[in-house]
Amino acid sequence: MKNRKLTVALISGGTSGEREVSRKGAAQVMAALDATRYHIVNYDPKTDLPKLAADSESIDVALVVLHGVNGEDGTVQGFLDLLGIAYQCTGVLGSAVAMNKLVSKFFYEKAGIAVPAYAGIRKNESVDARALIDRLGLPLVVKPASGGSSIGMTIVRSEEQFAGAIETAFRGDDALIVEEYLAGTEITGAVLGNDQLEALPLVEIVPRPGYEFFDYQAKYTPGETEEICPARISEALTEEAKRIALAAHRALFCSGCSRTDMIIRDGRIHVLETNTIPGMTQTSLLPLAARTAGLSYSQLLDRLIGLAAEKKKKAEIAAGTRTETECP
């Protein structure tokens, strides 16, 4: 008997500052999904949550292509959990932890993962700029604790720049991080899997001259960044970075997929952050790593949908509504 199409809820857009990046990625996902295998229905959390709830019984799995607050931070994931819809990305706990860079550092450190030296600041706290500079040195990085795409991030090179950087970061969050600036080789390591994890080839990130760091413009303007996969680092560093990407994935309770950004300085790898919903345009870093591993863009999407289906099956077996031998 011919298998029926899977009904896939493609969730994108949202309300964060990364809304347009999400929509662009979802449009490419939609175009690449095999229409003979999937019935795809689009939902935008900004307008379509009631419709998503009404349709939930007919949805097999969700493919979440959201970024930033109210998308990547566990809020939508919790809504999907309440509706009983399995999805390809990390659950509520891991999403919330990874989204808050201050909290995630606590988890990294507990797992023995090296991070740059840092301090957290909350709104309305008094800040001793001189003491922070004495401890962390110059330049240093100031960024919102939550958020993505380097929005609100500043590299501070003098004490006079500090107050402005703090003000910029607080526009994006009520808590922020002041962090040691590490100059070195920037890499990112993607991981696929739920219980059985696979570390994909590493990507080296080289912004064009003129960029202080891998900022929003460098990330999303074609040609502004050279992305080299596999990264041009030694075999020993490659294996260590993959091990760290897997360790970060586990430490933050990730599932489905993740992408951990790292920097190598003087032969030592430090973790910057972990993304639980990596960018999904065809030129994004996760698809590039997957392509190097032999997975086309369409095959990567199939794999992600399969991981969501795997979660659904596991949940149904645990609930006693399905047996191990039943077909998907």
Secondary structure, DSSP 8 states (H G I E B T S, - for coil): -----EEEEEEE--SSTTHHHHHHHHHHHHHHS-TTTEEEEEE-TTT-HHHHHHHGGG--EEEEE--STTTTSSHHHHHHHHHT-EESS--HHHHHHHHBHHHHHHHHHHTT-----EEEEETT----HHHHHHHH-SSEEEEESB-STTTT-EEE-SHHHHHHHHHHHHTT-SEEEEEE---SEEEEEEEEESSS-EE---EEEEE-TT-SSS-HHHHHSTTSEEEESS-SS-HHHHHHHHHHHHHHHHHTT--EEEEEEEEEETTEEEEEEEESS---STTSHHHHHHHHTT--HHHHHHHHHHHHHHHHHHHHHHHTSS-TTS--
